[in-house]
Amino acid sequence: MTLPTTPDRGPRLRLLQSIQHLHLRHPLVIALAALAVSTVAGLALAATAGADPATVVDALVDGTLGSPFAIGTSLNNAALLMLVAAGFTVAYRAGLVNVGGEGQICLGGIAATAVGVSIPDSVPVPLGLAAALLAAVLAGAGWAGIAAWLRIRRGTSEIITTLLLNFVGLALVVLMVQEPSLLRQPMTSSETLPQSEPLAVSARLPLLGLDKNPATIAIVIAVISVIAVGIMLRHTITGLRLRSVGLSGTASARFGVPVDRTAFLGLAAAGGFSGLAGGLLVASAPFVLADGFSSGFGFSGLVVGLLARGSMTAVIAVSTLFGFLVSGGINLQLAAGVPASTITVVQSLLIILIAGAAWWTSTAKPRRKSRPEVHTEAPAREVLV
């Protein structure tokens, strides 16, 4: 006779316990609340422009999932956001905030273009592409290294320096594509656009080979990079040092951790990832460096990094979501008559909400559980006055 077995309630019990542990300051709750508020604000802006919510939703869905071309474009966008967010996470783990992704993308694009237009077409694609992307990584890391050096040697806030370096990077792109002696293509007519010559065939990103889909191997490079960052942060001594420096530089120095070098490498690595994103941008169609090529991916990647809260799985998920939103924003303007900048407004609102929530969670005092009062008896000895 066999005894009846009770069903395994382990997974269900763990799910209920995880739900019970959710509170107002939980990262998941904060992220969902920020997304909800930003979505409502976006729909309100669309309604102000004269579009009803149903039309807006249909335009977004059609612009993101409506065709293989839209899906491929969204995946390419997601790859760039993953790289910027991964770099932001590395710097943030060391207690540094990198808001200079846009400028680092610009420097990476400039370096990749300079190498890509100089490589002969006869060079094999793996070598030519690797040279262009390596130049992009080094340029982005060097640009972030300026802010890292100022932080370590002069105590200057990296938030201010990386933010200001964004404008310098954008100006350098304008200079490069406007000056004939630098990277501007030879002028054949007065209508020639200010842009560089096309990159050599050997420095262009190959496609994934999907039918009618412009997705490139950038998404593969980005996913591998994010996984590598996750392994490094969790299972290596470098990740432990970054976390230690981020928690307490003074305590880390007492235990022999090279605080300055670790912080410098953390911020430089963030710049390297953003520079790689810039290199991937110019190595994709139309394979030229042009004014405004960065398209705000540096700031969008910052939002992804803030929403992910240090989780590499969340970086991939949120980057994919935002990549589709960027593609949907273009169709939003074409199909619904809503300005594509609405997506930028929604992302900016997300930054404000996440930053405010982070400040709230760090400054709010934890509530102490009330303990029952313990009444002690008076001592038996009396004091005579």
N, C-alpha and C positions, 0 to 999 in steps of 0.2 A: 504494500500500500504506500503510495507516494503522497507526501504532504503537499498541499497547495502552496505555490510560491507567490510571494507578493511582488508586484511590479517594481522595477527599479525606478525610484523617484529621485535619484541623485541629480541628474541634469536639471529636472524641473525645480528641485529644491534650491540648487545653486542659482538658477535664474531668478527665483523669487527673492533669495537673499540679496542678490546684486541689485534688484529693483528697490528693495527696502533700504539699501545703503545710499540711494540717490537722494540728494538734498539740493537746496538752492545754489550752493556754491560748487556743486559737482561740475567738472569740465564738460561732460556730455549735456547736462541741463543748460549750462551757459551757452554752449554752441548752438543747441536747438533753439533756445530763446532768441539768440542773436540772428539766426537765420530767419526765424518767423517774423521778427520785427522788420528786418531788412526786406523781406518779401512783401510785407504789407506796404512798406514805404515805396517799393518799386511799383506795385500795382496802383498806388495812389498817384504817383508821378505819371504813369501811363494813362490813367483816367483823366488827369489834368490835360494831357496832350490830345484827348478826345477818343481814346481807344478803350473798349470795354475789356474786362478781365479775360473773357473767353477768347477774344481775338489775340490778346497778348500771349496767353498760354499756347494757343495753336501755332503762333508765329515762332515761339521759342522751341517748341517740340519739332516743328518742321525744319527749323534752322539747325538743330542739333542731331536729330535722328531721321530726318526726312529723306536722306539719300546717302549713298556710299561716300560721295564727295564731302558731305557735311560731317559724317562720322570721322573720316580721315583727317579733316582739318581740325576737328575737336581733339583728336588724339595727339596731333602735333602740338597744339596749344597746351594740352595737359602735360606733355613731356617737358616743356620749358618751365611750367609752374612747379613741377616736381623738383627740378634741379635747384631753382631759386629757394624753394621751401626747405629742401634738404640742407643747403648751405646755411640758411637762417637758423635751422635747428642746431647745427654744429656750433655756431657762434653763441647761440642762446644757452647751450649747455655749459659754456664757459663763462656765463654771466654777462655776455655782450649782446647788444642788439644791433643787427645789421639792417639798416634801412636804405642802404646804397645799392640795392640790386639793379636798379635801372642804370646807374652810371657804370656799374661793372659789366652789365650786358653790353653797353655801348663800347667799352674798351675791348671786350672780347670780340665783338663784331668787327671792330677796326683791325685788330691783330689778325683775325682769321681772313679778312679780306686782303690785307697786305700780303699774306702768305699765299692765299688762294689764287690771286691774279698773277703771281710770280712763278707758280709751278707749271712746268710744261704739261701738255695734255698726255704725253707719252708715259708719264709717271703712273705706276699702278694706283688704283683707287685707294686701297688700304693705306699706302704710304702717304699719298697726297692728303687724304682726309685726316689721317692721324696728325700730320704736321700742322694743318690748319687749326684743328681742335686743340692741339697742345699749345699753340701760340695763344689761342683764346683763353685757355685756363691760366696760363702764366700772366697774361695781361690783366685778367680779372683779379687774380690773387695779388699782383703788384699794386693795383689800384686800391684794393682793400687794405693792403699793407701800409699805405700812407696813413690811413685812419688808425690802424693798429699801433704804428710807431708813435703817433701823437698821443694816443691813450696811455701807452706804457711810459714814455719818456716825459711827457708834459702834463699828463693827467687830463687831457682834453676829452670831453665826452664823445664817444664814438657815434652816438646818435646824431649829434650836430655835424660832425665831420663827414660821415657817410652820406647824410642828407644833402649837404652842400656840394659834395663831390658828384652827386647826380647831375646837377646843372652844368658842372664843368664837363662831364662826360657827354652830355647832350650837345653842348657847344662844340666839342671836339669832332663829333660826327658831322655837324654842319660844316665845320672848317674842312674836313677831309673830302667831302663830296662837292664843295664849292670851289676849292683851289685846284686848278689844273695841274700844278706841280706835285700834288699829293696823290689822291686816289680818284679824282674825278675822271670819268671817261672822256676821251677826246671829243670836243664839241664839233658836230657835223652840221648843226643848224641852230638857229635861235630857239627852237622848240625842244632842244635836247634837255632831258631832265637832269637835275643835279644828282647824279648817282655815280657809283663806281662802275668799272668794267665788270662783266660777268666773271664769276669764278671759273677757273679751269675745270674741265670735266673730271679730272682726277681728284678735285677737292669738293665734289658735290655729294650730298647724302643720297644713298640708294633708296629706292622705294621698297616697301614691304612686299610688293607684288600682288596686292589684293585687287580684285576687279573694280575698275573705275573708282579707285580709292587712292588719294594722295598721301596716305600715311607713309612716313619714312621710318628708318631704323632709329630715329631720335627717341621714339617711345621705348624701344628696347634698351638703348643706352641709359635713359632716365630711370627705368625700373631697376636695372642692374645697379646703378649708382645708389639709388635709395636703399636697396637691400644691403649693399655694402656698408652704407653709413649706419644702418640699423645694427648690423653685426659689430661694427667698430665701436659704437657707443655702448653696447650691452656686454660685449664679451672680450674686450681688449683693455690693456693697461692705458692706452691713449684715451679711451672713453672714460675710464675711471678718473684719470687726471683731469679731463675736461669737467667732469661733474664735481670733483673736489674743488677745483679753482672757482667754479661757479657758486658753490655753497659758501666757501670761506677761503679767500686767498691767503689770509694770515695763517690760518691753521695748516693749509697746504704747504706753505713755505717752511713751517716748523717741521713738517714730516719729510722735507727734502724734495718736494715737487717744484720743478722750475716754473713758477707762476707766470712770469713775463713771457717766456718762450711759449708756454702752452696757450696763453691768451692770444699772443700774436699769431700762432699757427691756426687757432680756432677761427679768428676773423679772416685771415688770409684764405683759409679753406672755403669759407663762405663766399668770398670774392671769386675764388676759382670755379665754384659751381655756377655762379651767375655768369662768369665769363664764358663757361662752356655753353650755357644757354644762348648767349649772344653768337657764339660760333655756329651753333646749330641753326640759328635763325638765318644767317647769311648763307649757310650751306644748303638751305632749302630754296625752292622756287620762290622768286625769280632769280636767285643766286647773285644778288647785288646788295651793296650797302647804300642805303638811301636815308634821307632825313626822316626821322620818326619811325625807323624800322623796329625799334624796341617795343612800340605799341603798348607801353604800360605794364609789360609782363613783370618787371621788377617789383612794382607796387602790388600787383595781384599775387605774386609769390609770397610777399610779406604777409598778406592776409591769410594765405594758405598755411604758412608757418604758424601764425597766431592761432588759427583754428585747430591745427593738428595737435598743439600742446605737447610737442616732443615725441609723438607716436609716428613711426614711419609708415605703419599701416594707414593711419589717418592721412598722412601726407599723400599717399597714392589715391585714396578715396576722394579727398577734398580737391586735389588737383584735377582729377578726372571730372568732377562736378563743375569746377570753375572753367575747365577747358571747354566743356560743352556750353557753358553760359556765355563765354566770349564769342563762340561761333553763333550762338543764338541771338546775341545782341545785334549782329549785322543784319540778320533776317528780320529782327524786330523793327528796324528802321524801314526796311524795304516793304514788308508785308503789312505791318500795323501802323506805319507812320509815326512810330515812337522813336525819339533820338536814341542812337546806340549808346550815348553817354549815360543813359539811365543805368546800365550795368555798372559803369564806373561809380555812379552815386551810391548804388547798393553796396558795392565793395568798400567804398569809403566809410559808409555807415557801419559796416561790419568791423572795420578797424577800430572805430570809436567805441563801439559796444564791447568788443573783446578787450580792448585796452582798459576801458572803465571797469569791466568785470574783473580783470586781473588785479587792478588796484583795489577793488572792493574786497576780493578774497584775501589779499595780502595784508590789508589794514584792519579788517574786521576781527574783533576779539572772539575767540572760541568761547562758547557758552559752557560753563562748568555745571556738571550735574550736582544737584542739591543733595546733600547728605543728611540723613536724620540726625537731629541733635542728640548728643550723648549727655545725659544729666548725671553728674557725679555727686556722690554724697559728700556732705561737708565733713571735714576731719573731726574725729571724736574729741580731740584735744581742744579745749576752749582757752581762749586768751583772756585773762583777767586784767582789767584796767584798774 
